[in-house]
Amino acid sequence: MDIKSKNKIRFVTWILLFTFGVSGIVMGICNGKDYMEKDYFHTQQFEDQLNRFVEHLKLFEIGRINKEDLKKKITVTAEEINEHRYRYGDLSTQITNIKGQYEDKIKEALSAHNKEIVDMYVAERDKKIADITNNFKSDEYVRAKIVKEKEQRIDQYLQGIESYRSEFMNDKAIFTYYLKNTTTGEVYTNVDTSRGSVADDTAINNKNMLFIQSYPSEKYGGLSNREPSSLLNYNDVVTPLLEKGEVSTFEGKIGVPNGGASTNPILANYHDFLQKQKVFFIYVISSIFTFVLSLYLNKRTPIMQLIPTARWQSYYNRIPLDVAGIILAFTGLLTFFLFVVDNNFHLQRDLYDYGRGALVRGMVTAFFVALVLIQRKFWTERAKERIDIKSDWQKSLLYRMYKKIREAFAIRSIGTQILILVAIVFICGAGSIIFFPLFGLIGILVLIVIINGAGYFNRIVITTNGLVRGNSEPDLPITGKSALAVLAGNINTLKHGIKVSQKEQAKSERLKTELITNVSHDLRTPLTSIITYTELLKTPNLADEERDTYIEIIDRKSKRLQVLIDDLFEASKMASGNIELVKEKVDLVQLLQQALAEHNETIQQSTLQFRVTHPETSVYAVVDGQKLWRVFDNLIGNILKYSLENTRVYISMKPLQEDVVITFKNVAKYELGENIDELFERFKRGDTSRHTEGSGLGLAIAKSIIDLHEGSMDIEVDGDLFKVTVVLNSRGS
């Protein structure tokens, strides 16, 4: 047998020993008061039986109520006569009320022409009126009526007492009694005296009795009829009359005879007590021994060391902290409940039935004891491992509920309204007692949903308030598919749209500033040269060679300025949309060749090697040929200006289904950077030092033209490789 199996057996054995020991000790504490008594006749159960018999004796023997004597004691006071007389008002009021009671009945009988009924109602009415009238004429008349009412109350009361007679007769067969009135000498007994005369209570002696209670005694004192039986309820007629009776005291004995009918419950309980008392002491003593043994075994090998936790500890740590604590507390309380509640060694139970029930209960209790110890071990290990208590607490259900409630009341007006609404619903539902438990359960679930929804709504409101103030709020969580979740998603989308818009606006402002700076720089440079050389031309005695040189510079700078102004004007028209395309069917292959031919001399003078590929046949598209030629011209011009010397340039045109794809690839002379999108902006150049002759508007104008043709123009940069892809739609060709 391996170590794990041995540890399991030792753990189960210890749990059973500990449970048996604690159960026996608890049972001893709960029942020790009864079983530590000398015998059954000293237990509370027997004392209750004896007291009940004494109360029955007061009712039917020593304190027997004589109905006729009781009725003779009836008295009627003047206050009672007046109360009876004016109970329903004065004479005129009572007569009016009686007439009103019969008025409608008599009218109905008259309308039905039923004279017998009419006469009957009239006779009843007149009889009552005569009775009421006599009440106000004679006190004796009223006194007689009150006496009759009290006699009826006495009869009803004594009939209720008779319901206890069957119990008294049963107890009378169990107990033997001999009681004598100390004043009158009258004897009350159920001792059989047919075979001889009994002059005193010696008829109840110790030889044939299991139990004898003498009166008067130190514990009970003497028997008296001064206090009526506790079984009697207070009656405003009978009780005052009983208190006026003579007070008598009694002495004697009440005993339980040895032997008798086998059905005698006191004798059965007496013999059961003797047997169970032995079992009780054996059970308690063995439990104490077992408990001490379990403590000894635990000292040798602590039971907590036998519980393996390594395999399941990680799973236990995932349980929220408060949930784990609640489960541990609940199982602990349930275990305590199993130890304490219903652990009485009941006298009325059969030993076999009790033993069987105790075994089942012991096994269940042992299971929960083991469960508590295992949870305690996991909890202890968790406390050792978990250093970040704050993080553990924030994952708990209580903390989450606290956050939900805080969110629900983040806007107090909304939280208060919801709280009032829920309170009203609960109050209305509490009116139905039958359905209250079900309503309470449903109401609690609804309350949780409402608090959760209110917290979610308040969180949305707080986030939107922060966004209005310009704060950078985190995204709202999207939970479920409710209207609030949709609203939260829309707010997140709107927030990101605002951020993008703000970035675009900031970018636009930056580009606007750069545009002004670049335009100023590019226009000022040639303009400054023109002004400078114009002033130099005004110099007297200027040599012809110098004059020709200055005029040539002014001419070149003027043309440069004209190009810049034309490009700026055209870019402005493109941006504003104030341009019209003159579309016609154009051969794109021929248009590309014309653009290349325009730059043929420059290409020949450069060190670049152009590789142009296009279909052998014509490729037609409906476009504005002049504007599209400008695109090709700008792209080829940029290649010639910004390509690295002694590199190849690739230009290709490929028909692709309904589109035509034209690509321009070259190796850039200048480092382009990562933000290639800015190359489409106005006055942006690959040469950031702006030493080249470009206007910085070429790509921007080209893209605007392609966009007007509902095509696309994209730029790709891979290191120094610069690629422009133009896609045009060839439909309609």
Beta strands, then each sheet from edge to edge (+ up, - down):
strand 1: 176-181
strand 2: 187-189
strand 3: 209-215
strand 4: 223-224
strand 5: 249-257
strand 6: 584-587
strand 7: 609-613
strand 8: 620-623
strand 9: 648-656
strand 10: 659-667
strand 11: 712-718
strand 12: 721-729
sheet 1: 2+ 1- 5+ 3-
sheet 2: 2+ 1- 5+ 4-
sheet 3: 6+ 8-
sheet 4: 7+ 9+ 10- 12+ 11-
end
